Amino acid sequence: MAKQTRKRKQSLLFEGPEWSFDTLSRTYDAIEEIATQDLGLDVYPNQIEIISAEQMLDAYSSIGMPLMYRHWSFGKHFVREEQLYRKGARGLAYELVINSNPCISYHMEENTMAMQALVTAHAAFGHNHFFKNNYLFLQWTDAGAILDYLEFAKGFIAKCEERHGYAAVEEILDAAHALMDHGVFRYRRTPRGAPRKEEARAQRRHEYEERTFNDLWRTLPKPKDGVEANDAEIEIANRKKKLRLPEENLLYFLEKNSPVLESWQRELLHIVRKIAQYFYPQKQTKVMNEGCATFVHHYIVNALYDQGRITEGAMLEILHSHSNVVFQPAFDDRRYGGINPYALGFEMMQDIRRVCTQPTEEDREWLPEIAGNGDWRGTLRDAWANHRDESFIQQFLSPHLIRKMRLFVLSDNEKDDHYTVASIHDERGYENVRRTISRNYDLGTVEPNIQVVDLDLRGDRQLCLEHTVRDGIALAEKGRDEVLKHIARLWGYEVSLRGIDNLTGETVYKTSTAESEAAA
């Protein structure tokens, strides 16, 4: 017995809560072996940095990036998070991970060694693998160049502040930040430049605009009397074709076509929309990304414990933290704030493993492609690579898990003074539950669809926007008018917005910057 105890102690990666760089390195190697050889994960090289609580707060405020330009909103965010943290109203994340090559993981120095092991498995291998292999990240981001681009952006904005003044730069950034959610390409791929050449590209743009001018804003002759309606329609069609309207990416359109912005101001819009595009895949894969990382850390720490590499005390500490992360309050619990993406993601990964190895007849009916295939590792890697939250839930949320999590659908009809339970976790409700939850993670449904549809070149150059109204939900009036003012600042002329019902095509509302200024 004593011999077995000595042998187990010799195989332990660490004992006690204290950590050192030797124990971190030894534990990293053990985790890497399981992640790559057992789970078959494919990751970027890892760069793990140990930071203090204040540095973590600073990382929070700069949207998690190690390099970021200055803006007052980051400082405001820092002060708010710091006050909540000091008062004990909010804790800090154990780690923060960046989609870059190498993959940078920030770990809190206050973490115990058990927590360092957990976050290494979670971030350095779970998130890392997802970043490197998911199709959205491969399509929309360049992990090897993002840090170089942010370095360029930070330097460029600092130079603009010196040359044009802090207030002038802040005014453009404020407007651009207000439009960040509408500054991404959703349905087509934007050309990817080489961020290391961004400074040269910006210089070429500036020189070109000094030598030439935009043909779009050439002085146009007044239309002659008697122009037929058909000619006007043809002119409108040609104008829209030339401008490639409708355009979903508002920042892109303003950057390319605004008649009042100078070259450095256009470059600021370019910087903000590049950063918005970089984060766009993360908004579409919250459940999958966190589910992948949580499943990976859970599998790895259990494997380490089974191998006798970590103690029971460390395992209990890890499981306590894991349970907190995946805790899902019931709908009637005061703590309920919606579906926890960690909980749903982790449960779905676990359920896919079950379906692949121990399927029921129900599983074979609902998930015939994977039921009983025996290769749960390959199935998960394939799902992580080829889906986003919407399609992942639609394809893999099983009736078994719907029952286990007691999921149901509430119908909220504005004409009724009550909610209606439209579907529950039973035979008739499974399909609707799955479809409804999937739809809730579709950004095309959740975020407002606002596009540039036209502009008046011959008249007052009014920019015309159109909002597709779904389920009768219009934009909040106060926020809508404020954002329109930001767009008008970037455009230089009046901006109008019309809400169109997606089913009937009827106009739900119509407003413009002139109307909002008059109301104010």
C-alpha positions in Angstrom: 0.0 0.0 0.0 2.8 2.4 0.9 4.6 1.6 -2.4 1.4 2.3 -4.4 1.0 5.6 -2.5 4.6 6.6 -3.3 4.1 5.7 -7.0 1.0 7.8 -7.2 2.7 10.8 -5.7 5.6 10.5 -8.1 3.1 10.5 -11.1 1.2 13.6 -9.8 1.6 16.8 -11.8 1.2 19.0 -8.8 0.2 19.0 -5.2 -1.5 21.8 -3.3 -2.8 25.1 -4.7 0.5 26.9 -5.3 1.8 27.0 -8.9 5.2 27.6 -10.5 6.3 27.8 -14.0 7.7 24.3 -13.8 4.4 22.9 -12.7 2.6 24.9 -15.4 5.0 23.5 -18.0 4.7 19.9 -16.8 0.9 20.1 -16.7 0.7 21.8 -20.1 2.7 18.9 -21.6 0.3 16.3 -20.0 -2.8 18.2 -21.2 -1.3 18.6 -24.7 -0.7 14.8 -25.0 -4.4 14.0 -24.3 -5.7 16.9 -26.4 -3.7 16.0 -29.5 -3.2 12.3 -29.3 -6.5 11.2 -27.7 -9.0 13.9 -28.9 -7.1 14.6 -32.1 -7.3 18.4 -31.7 -5.4 20.6 -34.1 -4.3 23.8 -32.5 -2.2 27.0 -33.1 1.0 27.3 -31.1 0.1 28.5 -27.6 1.4 31.6 -25.9 0.2 31.6 -22.2 0.6 34.8 -20.2 0.0 35.1 -16.5 -1.6 38.5 -15.6 -2.9 40.3 -12.6 -6.5 41.2 -11.8 -6.0 44.8 -13.0 -4.5 43.6 -16.2 -7.5 41.3 -16.7 -9.8 44.3 -16.2 -7.8 46.2 -18.8 -8.1 43.3 -21.2 -11.9 43.4 -20.6 -12.1 47.0 -21.4 -10.1 46.7 -24.7 -12.4 43.9 -25.9 -9.9 41.3 -25.0 -7.1 42.4 -27.4 -3.5 42.9 -26.4 -3.2 45.8 -28.7 -5.9 48.4 -29.1 -6.4 52.0 -30.0 -7.5 54.6 -27.4 -11.2 55.4 -27.0 -13.2 56.8 -24.1 -15.6 53.8 -24.1 -12.8 51.5 -23.2 -11.9 53.6 -20.1 -15.6 53.8 -19.2 -15.9 50.0 -19.4 -12.7 49.6 -17.3 -14.0 51.8 -14.5 -17.4 50.1 -14.4 -15.8 46.6 -14.3 -13.3 47.7 -11.7 -16.0 49.1 -9.4 -18.1 45.9 -9.6 -15.0 43.8 -9.0 -13.8 45.8 -5.9 -17.3 45.7 -4.4 -17.5 41.9 -4.9 -20.5 42.3 -7.2 -18.7 40.5 -10.0 -15.8 38.1 -10.3 -13.2 38.0 -13.1 -12.8 35.3 -15.7 -10.1 32.7 -14.9 -8.8 33.2 -18.4 -9.2 35.1 -21.6 -8.2 33.7 -25.0 -7.5 35.5 -28.3 -8.0 34.1 -31.8 -4.5 34.7 -33.1 -1.5 32.7 -34.3 0.1 32.0 -31.9 -3.1 31.7 -29.8 -2.7 33.9 -26.7 -4.2 32.9 -23.4 -4.3 35.2 -20.4 -4.4 33.3 -17.1 -5.1 35.0 -13.8 -2.1 34.9 -11.4 -4.6 34.4 -8.5 -5.7 31.0 -9.9 -4.8 27.9 -8.0 -2.8 25.3 -9.8 -5.9 23.2 -10.3 -7.6 26.2 -12.0 -4.5 26.8 -14.1 -4.8 23.2 -15.4 -8.5 23.7 -16.1 -8.1 26.9 -18.0 -5.2 25.6 -20.0 -7.3 22.7 -21.2 -10.3 25.0 -21.8 -8.6 27.9 -23.6 -5.3 26.8 -24.9 -6.7 23.6 -26.5 -10.6 23.8 -26.5 -11.0 27.4 -27.8 -7.7 27.2 -29.8 -8.9 24.2 -31.8 -12.2 25.8 -32.5 -10.6 29.0 -33.7 -8.3 27.2 -36.0 -10.8 24.8 -37.5 -14.3 26.3 -37.6 -15.2 27.5 -41.2 -16.4 30.9 -40.1 -13.1 31.8 -38.5 -11.2 30.5 -41.5 -13.5 32.5 -43.9 -13.6 35.8 -42.0 -10.5 36.1 -39.9 -6.7 35.9 -40.4 -5.3 34.7 -37.0 -1.8 35.1 -38.2 -2.1 38.8 -39.1 -4.6 40.3 -36.6 -2.0 41.5 -34.1 0.0 43.2 -36.8 -3.1 44.9 -38.0 -4.0 46.1 -34.5 -0.5 47.5 -34.2 -0.9 49.4 -37.4 -4.4 50.6 -36.3 -3.2 51.9 -32.9 -0.3 53.8 -34.5 -2.5 55.2 -37.3 -5.1 56.5 -34.9 -2.4 58.0 -32.6 -1.0 59.9 -35.6 -4.4 61.1 -36.5 -4.9 62.5 -33.0 -1.6 64.4 -33.2 -2.4 65.8 -36.7 -6.2 66.5 -36.5 -6.9 66.6 -32.8 -8.3 64.2 -30.3 -11.9 65.5 -30.6 -12.0 65.2 -34.3 -10.8 61.6 -34.2 -13.2 60.7 -31.3 -16.2 62.1 -33.2 -15.5 59.7 -36.1 -14.8 56.7 -33.8 -18.0 57.4 -31.8 -20.1 57.2 -35.0 -18.3 54.1 -36.3 -18.6 52.3 -33.0 -22.4 53.0 -33.0 -22.5 51.2 -36.3 -20.2 48.3 -35.5 -23.0 45.7 -35.6 -23.9 46.9 -39.1 -20.3 47.1 -40.3 -19.9 43.5 -41.3 -20.4 41.4 -44.4 -22.9 38.6 -43.5 -23.7 36.8 -46.8 -20.7 37.3 -49.0 -17.0 37.2 -48.4 -15.1 40.4 -48.1 -11.7 40.5 -49.9 -8.9 39.8 -47.4 -5.9 42.1 -47.6 -2.6 41.6 -46.0 -2.7 43.5 -42.7 1.1 43.9 -42.7 0.6 46.1 -45.8 -2.2 48.2 -44.4 -0.1 51.2 -43.8 1.1 51.2 -47.4 -2.5 50.8 -48.6 -3.6 53.7 -46.5 -0.9 55.9 -47.9 -1.7 55.0 -51.5 -5.4 55.8 -50.8 -4.5 59.2 -49.4 -2.2 60.1 -52.4 -4.8 58.9 -54.9 -7.6 61.0 -53.3 -5.3 64.1 -53.3 -4.7 63.7 -57.1 -8.3 62.7 -58.1 -11.9 62.9 -57.0 -14.8 60.5 -56.8 -16.7 60.4 -60.1 -19.8 59.6 -58.1 -19.9 63.2 -56.8 -19.2 64.9 -60.1 -21.5 67.9 -60.6 -24.6 66.4 -62.3 -26.8 68.3 -64.8 -30.3 69.0 -63.8 -32.8 66.6 -65.4 -34.5 68.0 -68.5 -38.2 68.7 -68.6 -40.2 65.9 -70.2 -38.0 63.1 -69.1 -40.1 60.0 -69.4 -40.8 57.8 -66.3 -39.1 54.8 -68.0 -35.9 56.9 -68.3 -36.1 57.8 -64.6 -36.5 54.2 -63.7 -33.6 53.2 -65.8 -31.5 55.9 -64.2 -32.4 54.6 -60.7 -31.6 51.1 -61.7 -28.2 52.1 -63.2 -27.4 54.2 -60.1 -28.1 51.2 -57.8 -26.1 48.9 -60.0 -23.1 51.3 -59.9 -23.3 51.6 -56.1 -24.0 47.9 -55.7 -27.2 48.5 -53.8 -28.7 47.3 -51.6 -25.7 47.2 -49.3 -25.9 45.6 -45.8 -22.5 46.8 -44.6 -23.2 50.4 -43.6 -19.6 51.2 -42.6 -18.3 49.8 -45.9 -20.7 51.9 -47.9 -20.0 55.1 -45.9 -16.2 54.5 -46.2 -16.4 54.1 -49.9 -19.1 56.6 -50.9 -19.4 59.4 -48.3 -19.0 62.8 -50.1 -17.7 64.5 -47.0 -15.1 62.2 -45.4 -11.4 62.8 -45.8 -9.0 60.0 -46.5 -7.9 59.6 -42.8 -11.5 59.5 -41.7 -12.3 56.7 -44.2 -9.4 54.8 -42.8 -10.9 55.0 -39.3 -14.1 53.5 -40.6 -12.0 50.8 -42.3 -10.3 50.0 -39.0 -13.5 49.7 -37.0 -15.2 47.5 -39.6 -12.2 45.2 -39.9 -12.4 44.7 -36.1 -16.1 44.2 -36.2 -15.7 41.6 -39.0 -13.0 39.9 -36.8 -15.4 39.4 -34.0 -18.4 38.5 -36.2 -17.7 34.7 -36.1 -17.6 34.7 -32.3 -21.1 36.1 -32.2 -22.4 33.2 -34.3 -20.7 30.4 -32.4 -21.1 31.2 -28.7 -22.8 27.9 -27.9 -20.5 25.8 -30.0 -17.2 27.6 -29.0 -17.9 27.5 -25.3 -19.4 24.0 -25.5 -16.3 22.8 -27.3 -13.9 24.3 -24.8 -16.0 23.1 -21.8 -16.3 19.5 -23.2 -12.5 19.5 -23.9 -11.5 20.6 -20.4 -14.0 18.2 -18.8 -12.7 15.3 -20.8 -9.0 16.1 -20.2 -9.1 16.7 -16.5 -11.1 13.4 -16.1 -8.5 11.6 -18.1 -5.7 13.1 -16.0 -7.5 12.0 -12.8 -8.0 8.5 -14.2 -4.2 8.4 -15.0 -3.4 9.4 -11.4 -1.9 12.7 -12.5 -4.1 15.0 -10.3 -5.3 14.6 -6.7 -8.9 14.1 -5.5 -8.8 17.5 -3.9 -7.8 19.2 -7.2 -10.4 17.2 -9.1 -13.1 18.4 -6.6 -12.0 22.0 -7.0 -12.2 21.6 -10.8 -15.6 20.0 -10.8 -16.9 22.7 -8.5 -15.8 25.4 -11.0 -17.1 23.3 -13.9 -20.5 22.9 -12.2 -20.8 26.6 -11.7 -20.0 27.3 -15.4 -22.6 24.8 -16.8 -25.3 25.6 -14.2 -28.7 26.3 -15.9 -31.3 28.0 -13.6 -34.9 26.8 -14.2 -37.3 29.2 -16.0 -39.0 30.0 -12.7 -35.7 30.6 -10.8 -35.0 34.3 -10.0 -31.5 33.8 -11.4 -32.8 32.7 -14.8 -31.5 35.0 -17.6 -32.0 32.8 -20.6 -30.3 29.6 -21.8 -26.7 29.4 -20.5 -24.5 28.8 -23.7 -22.0 26.9 -21.6 -24.7 24.6 -20.4 -26.4 24.0 -23.7 -23.1 23.6 -25.6 -21.6 21.2 -23.1 -24.8 19.1 -22.9 -25.0 18.8 -26.6 -21.4 17.7 -26.9 -22.0 15.1 -24.2 -25.2 14.0 -25.9 -23.4 13.6 -29.3 -20.9 11.3 -27.7 -23.8 9.3 -26.2 -25.6 9.0 -29.5 -22.4 7.9 -31.3 -21.7 5.1 -28.7 -25.0 4.2 -27.1 -27.9 5.2 -29.3 -31.5 4.5 -28.7 -34.1 3.8 -31.4 -35.3 7.4 -31.0 -31.7 8.6 -31.7 -31.6 6.4 -34.8 -34.8 8.0 -36.0 -33.8 11.6 -35.3 -30.0 11.5 -35.8 -29.5 8.6 -38.3 -26.2 10.1 -39.7 -24.3 9.7 -36.4 -26.3 7.2 -34.3 -24.1 4.3 -33.4 -21.2 5.3 -35.6 -18.7 4.7 -32.7 -16.5 7.7 -33.8 -17.6 10.4 -31.4 -14.3 12.2 -31.6 -14.5 12.5 -35.4 -18.1 13.4 -35.2 -17.4 16.3 -32.8 -14.5 17.5 -34.7 -16.6 17.6 -37.9 -19.4 19.4 -36.2 -17.0 22.0 -34.7 -15.5 22.6 -38.1 -18.6 22.9 -40.2 -21.4 24.5 -38.2 -22.4 27.6 -36.5 -24.9 27.8 -33.5 -28.0 27.9 -35.7 -27.2 24.9 -37.9 -25.6 23.0 -35.0 -28.7 23.2 -32.8 -31.0 22.5 -35.7 -29.1 19.3 -36.7 -27.9 17.9 -33.3 -30.4 18.9 -30.6 -32.0 15.5 -29.7 -35.3 14.7 -28.1 -33.4 13.1 -25.3 -31.7 16.4 -24.5 -34.8 18.4 -24.9 -36.5 16.3 -22.2 -33.4 16.3 -20.0 -33.2 20.1 -20.1 -37.0 20.5 -20.0 -37.1 22.9 -22.9 -40.3 24.4 -24.1 -41.5 27.2 -26.4 -43.5 30.3 -25.2 -45.6 32.2 -27.8 -45.8 35.9 -27.3 -48.5 37.4 -29.4 -48.8 41.2 -29.0 -52.6 41.0 -29.3 -52.9 38.7 -26.2 -52.4 39.8 -22.6 -50.8 36.5 -21.7 -48.1 34.1 -22.9 -49.0 30.7 -24.4 -47.0 27.5 -24.1 -46.8 26.6 -27.8 -44.7 23.5 -27.5 -43.3 21.3 -24.7 -40.8 18.4 -24.5 -43.0 15.7 -26.0 -43.4 13.9 -29.3 -45.4 16.7 -30.9 -43.1 19.5 -29.6 -39.6 18.3 -30.3 -39.4 19.7 -33.8 -40.7 23.1 -32.9 -38.6 23.4 -29.8 -35.5 22.6 -31.8 -36.5 25.0 -34.6 -37.3 27.8 -32.2 -34.1 27.6 -30.2 -32.1 27.4 -33.5 -33.8 30.5 -34.8 -32.9 32.4 -31.6 -29.2 31.9 -32.5 -29.6 33.2 -36.1 -28.1 36.7 -36.2 -30.1 37.4 -39.3 -33.2 37.0 -37.1 -32.0 38.5 -33.9 -30.2 41.6 -35.2 -32.0 44.3 -37.2 -31.6 44.0 -41.0 -30.8 47.5 -42.1 -29.5 48.2 -45.6 -28.7 51.1 -47.8 -31.2 51.0 -50.7 -30.8 54.3 -52.5 -29.6 57.9 -52.5 -30.6 61.0 -54.3 -27.7 62.1 -56.4 -29.5 64.9 -58.3 -31.3 66.4 -55.4 -30.4 66.8 -51.7 -28.2 63.7 -51.6 -30.4 62.1 -49.0 -29.2 58.6 -48.0 -32.1 56.1 -47.9 -32.0 53.2 -45.5 -34.5 50.3 -45.2 -35.2 48.2 -42.1 -36.8 44.8 -42.6 -39.3 44.5 -39.7 -39.9 41.0 -38.4 -42.8 40.0 -36.2 -43.9 43.6 -36.0 -40.9 44.6 -33.9 -39.7 48.1 -34.8 -36.5 49.8 -33.7 -36.6 51.6 -30.3 -37.2 55.2 -31.2 -34.6 56.9 -29.0 -31.7 54.6 -30.0 -32.8 54.6 -33.6 -32.7 58.4 -33.9 -29.3 58.6 -32.2 -27.8 56.2 -34.6 -29.3 58.0 -37.5 -27.5 61.2 -36.4 -24.2 59.2 -36.3 -24.9 58.0 -39.9 -25.7 61.6 -41.0 -22.4 62.8 -39.5 -20.5 60.3 -41.6 -22.6 60.9 -44.7 -22.8 64.7 -44.5 -26.4 65.0 -45.6 -29.9 63.9 -44.5 -30.5 60.3 -43.8 -34.0 58.6 -43.9 -35.0 55.2 -42.6 -38.1 53.3 -43.6 -39.3 50.1 -41.8 -40.9 47.5 -44.2 -42.9 44.6 -42.9 -41.1 41.4 -44.1 -44.4 39.6 -44.8 -46.7 42.2 -46.3 -44.2 44.7 -47.7 -46.1 47.6 -46.1 -44.4 50.6 -44.5 -44.4 50.2 -40.7 -42.7 53.5 -40.0 -40.7 56.2 -41.7 -38.3 58.7 -40.1 -35.3 60.9 -41.0 -32.6 62.9 -39.3 -34.6 66.1 -40.2 -37.6 64.8 -38.4 -35.6 63.7 -35.3 -33.9 67.1 -35.1 -37.2 68.9 -35.4 -38.6 66.7 -32.6 -35.6 67.4 -30.4 
